[in-house]
Structures are given as C-alpha cells and as structure tokens.
Amino acid sequence: MIPVAVPGAHGLPGVLLVLEGIDRSGRSTHAGRLEAHLRLAGYGVARTSLTTSLLAAEAIGRAKRDGPADATEMALLYAADLAERMEQLVLPALRAGLVVIADRYCWTPMARAVVRAVDPEWLDAVFAFVPPPDAVLFLDVDAETSLTRRDREPDPYEAGLDLGLSTDVRESYRLFQARLAACFDRYAVIAGFTRVVAADASDTVQRRVVRAAEAVLAARLD
Amino acid sequence: MPATRPPLPNGLLIAAEGLDGSGKSAGLDALGRWLERKGRRTHLVTWEPSRLVARAAVAPRGRQVLTPRVAALLAAAEAADRIARDVRPHLARGDIVLADRYAWTGVARDIARGLDPAWAAAVYRFAPRPDLVIFHRQVPAMALARALASRPESVAAATVAGAYGEFLDGLMAAFEWLLAEGWAGPWPVDVLVLDPRSGPDARTIAVREAVRPLLGDPADRRSA
C-alpha cells in the first residue's frame, strides 16, 4: 500500500514534510523558502529533491534524453532514486530529530507512470518501502496556471509528448498536466494530503505553506 | 527444412531458471533447435547482470550507497528496458521467446541479499508471465565448483569463495521458496523441475513433453 500522511507514523523523532504538486506549482520554490523560514525559527533542517541521488539520477537523465523511455523503467529508476535518498539522507535525518523537507516524494513518479498506463496496484507495491510522511503539503494549481507560469517551451517529458495527446507542445503540456492534476486529486484523498491553494502570488502561498508546516510541527514536537 | 508455421497469436515465453552451471543454456539451445525444426520462430534472450549495479559496485562512492534495495530497483529498471525492447516485440510477433534466466533470477538475487521476499517478488510483476518455467535444480556446492573452475582468478580466493558459497545457498533457498510458494512469486506460473541427477536425454524428453502442449499443433493436442 502507498504511504498515508499521518503525523508520527514513521516512528522516528524527526518530522518529514513533503511538498507535492504538478509542474510549476511552486514545489521547489516553496521547499527552499520553507527551509529558510524553519532554519531562522531555530529548527535543524535537511532538504531533498527528486533525482538528486548519486546512482539513479544519471540514468533518469539519460533515459529522458534518449526518450521516449519505457514508463515502467522510469518508475523503477525513480524508485531507486527515492530508495537511495531515503537510506542516505531522509532516515538518518529523521533519526537525528531533524525536520526533513522533501521536494516531491513517491507521488510525482507514481502519477507520471499512472498517466502512462502503468498498473497503479503494481506502483503501490513497488513504492511501499517509503516511510509515511508527517504531512504532504499539496500545492494545488490547475494545468492552465501551470502553463502560464512557464517562460520557455516545456521539455518533451514534462509535456508528455510521448503520449501523443497533441502535436503542439504547449497544448500537450496542458492536457498532460491536467491528467497529472486529476491523479494528484485522487492521491490527496487516499494519502491524506493537506491541500494548499497555490495559484496566488508566491508570498501569499508561502504564508499558507508555513502555517500548514507549523501546525504539523506543533502537533509533533510540543 | 519444414515450412514455417503461422506464428502463435500471443507468442510463447519459456524461461530457464537455476544456478550457474545447472545446464540452462545447453537445455535452451537444444529446445531452440527442436522448435526451429518444427518450423517455429524462436528468439533467445539472456538475463545479463545489471550494468548500472556493476558500475556502482566498482566506484568508491557508488559502493557506499549501493544498498540491496537500490541495487534491486536499478537492476529491475534495466530488466524493464530489456523486456520492452527485446521480449514484448517478439511475443507480439508470435515468436517463441526463450529466456536464459528471467524474473525469478532477479527476485532470487534480491531475496538472497536480504530483502523482503514479498516485496522482491512484487517488483517483478511487470514482467510478462512465462508460459513455462524450466527450473534446473542444482546443488549449491556444484554451482560453486563450476564458478571456481570457470572464473578461478576472481572467485578462487578462499574468502571470496566462502562469501560466494553463502550467496549461492541463499539463491537456492530463494528459488525453492518461489517453487513452493507459487502464489507468492511475481505471478502464478507452470514449472517443470529438472533433477540434477537426471541425464541429458531424460531432461530433453521432459522439456519437450512440457512444451509440446503449448505449441497448439492439432496432432500434439490429440496425443496430449
């Protein structure tokens, strides 16, 4: 089964906060700003992002460049990337009592695979090794907003061009991101996401992110 | 030469599994020749060790982060790529794909490295289910002796041989688990078990008897 966000369910002293959302929902921006905010507030913080592992990241980059890659292969490479970062960074930091901010977790690779017709039950089984986070802050924007936030052409993988939804890269991006958004909406219910309305100005969204994070920290650490 | 028969609607996948030196390759070779004589188109796929894992294992930093789970997922990703390129297209053409090791090997290696058997098996559920698994049972000591004879410089050092022998014991136990708990593997599958003490002729006959009903030949169906 996929992990469900429940404060303290991983059983370790630290706190694991995950940011999820479609492309251009502001995940990386808000992960960085949340890290800075929590450090100023005196917390020990570690941050990790998708495809920053030593072993799998290179293979993911190569598969995307050589694309279109097999969706099952990509899901397994993302799982390897996540496994390495769990073992090398997330679990040691949680054991040490740090706040860990994860810029995307298992749900982004799972959603990307599901929209490419990979069996959802198989994905649940493969990603079952990840510890349940204390909270998933779901940055909720629609595909249209995501598209208007792009200043240059989306890359073929982010646009889901391999799915043949449209030959126009921007239209393909909009359709593909809408499918991802529908997938995240389902995960939000199943896995207990905390929804953060994220279509507004960055400062407004950041205040919401900080408020949601502080509520979890208060529940866990007080 | 017999005339080429029409391809099978969904192809056939026959996998040989077992330890080193258990006769898998020779057995598949003989089966392939027999099928070709019957006018069937065959395609041989070998289950190569993962290049990503091998490269990581020799790099100082790679070795530090190469845990059993990371190795399992990297190897499975490469297997998925191989299956997408080299197995599925041939099955779609109606070929008989002969796999020299297949998903059981991947699962058994991961279990022997200490991962949860149920998880290790679930990872390989993406692989097309074989129509038949030919399992070559082998005594681990024999497999070790074969490995020592064929790769003396790398395996012969006593310490390495000891560790390798332990790994082979783990592999064999994992194969036996897959065999006994058919429902717990990646998929339920029909298995022909070949005994290490049986002679080559007896093995050939047993394999042909198991494969014949899968070929869909009217004459064979009558005799089956």
Interface residues (C-beta under 8 A of the other chain):
Chain A: S53 L54 L55 A56 A59 A69 D70 T72 E73 M74 L76 L77 A79 A80 A83 E84 E87 Q88 V118 D119 W122 A125 V126 A128 F129
Chain B: L52 A56 R61 G62 V65 L66 T67 R69 V70 L73 L74 A76 A77 E78 A80 D81 A84 R85 W119 A122 V123 R125 F126
